[in-house]
Amino acid sequence: MERRFRHELKYICSRAELEIIKSRIKHIAKSDSHVSEDGNYLIRSIYFDDYYNSSFYNNESGVDSREKWRIRSYNCDKTRINLECKMKEHGMIHKEVCELSFEQYLRITANDRLDINGDNAPLLNKFLTLRETKLLRPVVIVQYRRFPYICKEGNVRITFDCDIATSTDICNFFDSGMSTRPVMPNGMQLLEVKYDEFLPDCIYQTVQLKNMEQTTFSKYFLCRKFSTRTGGTFR
């Protein structure tokens, strides 16, 4: 199947700017069906890197055609666990996803052996191969609270990612009380806009504020910088 890449725009904004845009966007886009009554959900992701920290350094250098591997959960729900590979080429993104059982999650994070076989999703088999050949290991947790909106025209997804924090406490990934460390300046949040071929003018105009500038911000990269595991030696 041909990979379908999407555009991705990112903006750093203050809490006040975020609230202004949220008040505008709700009139032209619908909230994601998976959100709570407060209009959001908690996202936690365990990111993986190899022996040489290639993902971190490729991100730092802006290497084109790169990928990140992660395990993602929503609201600390052990029944909804995804293995994801996010690819970036020429400034555009593509994400592949497959579900993991809780047992598979435990064995992957404990570095226990999992067989590569035809019963697995192809994405899982690719990950397991890379785990053996490139020594992929869990390196950092990224956590934030997401307020997502969807617009069918242009297949647009607008997300407000708040309270971005990091942790290296992999063993307590599903613990609601897991210790985390904020990584953003006080009050600053992230706005992301993803779309296919075109971005409707109404969406573009809605997310534009005078002091906001587009950025290449990476939550993973920033959280790795705060992590004690970043460096030339794999630990």
C-alpha positions as CSV (number, residue, x, y, z in Angstrom):
1,M,0.0,0.0,0.0
2,E,1.3,3.4,-1.0
3,R,2.2,5.6,2.0
4,R,0.1,8.8,2.3
5,F,2.0,11.7,3.7
6,R,0.4,14.7,5.3
7,H,1.3,18.3,6.0
8,E,2.0,19.3,9.6
9,L,2.2,22.8,10.9
10,K,3.3,23.6,14.5
11,Y,3.0,26.7,16.6
12,I,4.1,27.5,20.1
13,C,1.5,29.6,21.9
14,S,0.6,30.9,25.3
15,R,-2.4,29.6,27.3
16,A,-4.3,32.8,26.5
17,E,-3.6,32.4,22.7
18,L,-4.6,28.8,22.9
19,E,-8.0,29.7,24.5
20,I,-8.6,32.3,21.9
21,I,-8.1,29.8,19.1
22,K,-10.1,27.1,20.8
23,S,-13.0,29.5,21.1
24,R,-12.8,30.1,17.3
25,I,-12.1,26.6,16.1
26,K,-15.1,25.0,17.9
27,H,-17.4,26.8,15.5
28,I,-15.9,25.3,12.3
29,A,-14.5,21.9,13.6
30,K,-15.9,19.1,15.7
31,S,-14.2,17.7,18.8
32,D,-12.7,14.2,18.5
33,S,-15.2,11.5,19.6
34,H,-12.7,10.0,22.0
35,V,-12.4,13.0,24.3
36,S,-13.7,13.2,27.9
37,E,-16.4,15.6,29.1
38,D,-13.6,18.2,29.4
39,G,-12.8,17.9,25.7
40,N,-9.4,16.2,26.1
41,Y,-7.5,13.0,26.8
42,L,-4.1,12.2,28.3
43,I,-1.5,10.9,25.9
44,R,1.6,9.0,27.0
45,S,4.2,7.7,24.6
46,I,7.3,5.6,25.2
47,Y,9.9,6.4,22.5
48,F,12.6,4.1,21.4
49,D,16.1,4.7,20.1
50,D,19.0,2.6,19.0
51,Y,22.5,2.0,20.5
52,Y,23.8,5.2,18.9
53,N,20.8,7.4,19.7
54,S,20.3,7.8,16.0
55,S,16.7,9.1,16.3
56,F,17.7,11.8,18.7
57,Y,20.7,13.0,16.6
58,N,18.9,12.7,13.3
59,N,16.2,15.0,14.8
60,E,18.8,17.4,16.1
61,S,20.5,17.6,12.7
62,G,17.3,17.8,10.7
63,V,18.1,14.7,8.7
64,D,15.4,14.2,6.0
65,S,13.6,10.9,5.8
66,R,13.7,9.8,9.4
67,E,11.4,7.8,11.6
68,K,10.5,7.5,15.3
69,W,9.1,4.4,17.1
70,R,6.8,4.7,20.1
71,I,4.3,2.9,22.2
72,R,1.3,5.1,22.9
73,S,-1.5,4.9,25.5
74,Y,-4.6,7.1,26.1
75,N,-5.8,7.9,29.6
76,C,-3.5,5.2,31.0
77,D,-5.9,2.6,29.5
78,K,-4.2,-0.9,29.4
79,T,-6.8,-2.1,26.9
80,R,-5.9,0.5,24.2
81,I,-2.1,0.3,23.5
82,N,-0.7,1.2,20.1
83,L,2.7,0.6,18.5
84,E,3.4,3.5,16.1
85,C,6.0,4.5,13.6
86,K,6.0,8.1,12.6
87,M,7.9,8.9,9.4
88,K,9.0,12.3,8.1
89,E,10.1,13.1,4.5
90,H,10.4,16.5,2.9
91,G,8.6,18.2,5.8
92,M,5.6,15.9,5.5
93,I,4.5,13.1,7.9
94,H,3.1,9.6,7.7
95,K,2.1,7.4,10.6
96,E,1.6,3.6,10.7
97,V,-0.2,2.0,13.7
98,C,-0.9,-1.4,15.0
99,E,-2.5,-2.6,18.3
100,L,-0.5,-4.3,21.1
101,S,-1.8,-6.6,23.8
102,F,-0.8,-5.7,27.3
103,E,1.3,-8.8,27.4
104,Q,3.2,-7.7,24.2
105,Y,3.7,-4.3,25.8
106,L,5.2,-5.9,28.9
107,R,7.5,-8.1,26.9
108,I,8.7,-5.3,24.6
109,T,9.5,-2.9,27.5
110,A,11.2,-5.6,29.5
111,N,13.2,-6.5,26.4
112,D,11.9,-10.1,26.5
113,R,11.9,-12.1,23.3
114,L,8.9,-11.9,20.9
115,D,8.9,-14.2,17.9
116,I,8.5,-12.7,14.4
117,N,5.7,-14.6,12.8
118,G,2.8,-14.4,10.4
119,D,0.3,-13.9,13.2
120,N,1.8,-10.5,14.1
121,A,0.9,-7.3,12.4
122,P,3.6,-6.4,9.7
123,L,4.5,-3.2,11.7
124,L,5.2,-5.3,14.8
125,N,7.4,-7.7,12.9
126,K,9.3,-4.7,11.4
127,F,9.8,-3.3,14.9
128,L,11.0,-6.6,16.3
129,T,13.5,-6.9,13.5
130,L,14.9,-3.5,14.3
131,R,14.9,-4.3,18.0
132,E,17.3,-7.2,17.2
133,T,19.4,-5.6,14.5
134,K,19.7,-2.0,15.8
135,L,19.1,-2.7,19.5
136,L,16.0,-0.4,19.8
137,R,15.3,0.2,23.5
138,P,12.8,2.5,25.4
139,V,14.5,5.8,26.3
140,V,11.9,8.4,27.3
141,I,8.3,9.0,28.1
142,V,6.4,12.0,26.6
143,Q,3.2,13.0,28.3
144,Y,0.7,15.8,27.5
145,R,-3.0,16.5,27.6
146,R,-4.6,16.9,24.1
147,F,-7.6,18.8,23.0
148,P,-8.3,17.5,19.4
149,Y,-10.6,18.9,16.7
150,I,-11.5,17.5,13.3
151,C,-12.6,19.2,10.1
152,K,-13.7,16.8,7.3
153,E,-12.9,19.4,4.6
154,G,-9.2,18.8,3.7
155,N,-9.1,16.0,6.3
156,V,-7.8,18.5,8.9
157,R,-6.9,17.7,12.5
158,I,-6.2,20.5,14.9
159,T,-4.7,19.6,18.3
160,F,-3.8,21.6,21.3
161,D,-1.2,19.8,23.4
162,C,-0.9,21.2,26.9
163,D,1.2,20.5,30.0
164,I,4.0,18.7,28.0
165,A,6.1,16.7,30.4
166,T,8.7,13.9,30.4
167,S,9.8,10.9,32.5
168,T,12.2,8.0,32.3
169,D,10.1,5.9,34.7
170,I,9.2,3.2,32.0
171,C,8.1,0.7,34.6
172,N,5.3,3.0,35.8
173,F,4.1,3.9,32.4
174,F,0.4,3.1,33.3
175,D,0.6,4.5,36.8
176,S,-1.6,7.6,36.9
177,G,0.7,9.1,39.6
178,M,3.9,8.6,37.5
179,S,6.4,11.3,38.3
180,T,7.0,13.7,35.4
181,R,9.0,16.9,34.7
182,P,7.6,19.8,32.7
183,V,9.7,20.7,29.7
184,M,8.0,23.9,28.4
185,P,8.4,27.5,29.7
186,N,5.6,28.3,32.1
187,G,2.3,28.7,30.4
188,M,3.5,27.8,26.9
189,Q,1.6,25.1,24.9
190,L,1.7,23.6,21.4
191,L,-0.7,23.9,18.5
192,E,-0.5,21.4,15.6
193,V,-2.4,21.4,12.4
194,K,-2.3,18.3,10.1
195,Y,-3.9,18.1,6.7
196,D,-3.8,16.3,3.3
197,E,-3.6,18.2,0.0
198,F,-5.0,21.6,1.1
199,L,-5.8,23.6,4.3
200,P,-9.2,25.4,4.1
201,D,-8.8,29.2,4.4
202,C,-11.2,29.2,7.3
203,I,-8.9,27.0,9.3
204,Y,-5.7,28.8,8.4
205,Q,-7.2,32.2,9.3
206,T,-8.6,30.8,12.6
207,V,-5.2,29.6,13.9
208,Q,-3.4,32.8,13.0
209,L,-2.6,35.2,15.8
210,K,-0.2,38.2,15.6
211,N,2.6,36.9,17.7
212,M,2.5,33.2,16.7
213,E,5.3,31.8,14.5
214,Q,5.5,28.4,12.8
215,T,8.1,26.1,14.4
216,T,9.7,22.7,13.8
217,F,9.2,21.8,17.5
218,S,9.6,18.2,18.5
219,K,8.1,17.0,21.8
220,Y,10.3,13.9,21.6
221,F,13.5,15.8,21.0
222,L,12.8,18.3,23.8
223,C,12.0,15.5,26.3
224,R,15.1,13.6,25.3
225,K,17.2,16.8,26.1
226,F,15.7,16.8,29.6
227,S,16.3,13.0,29.9
228,T,19.4,11.6,31.7
229,R,19.6,8.9,28.9
230,T,20.6,11.2,26.1
231,G,24.2,11.0,25.0
232,G,26.7,9.0,23.0
233,T,26.6,6.0,25.3
234,F,23.5,3.8,25.4
235,R,22.4,3.0,29.0
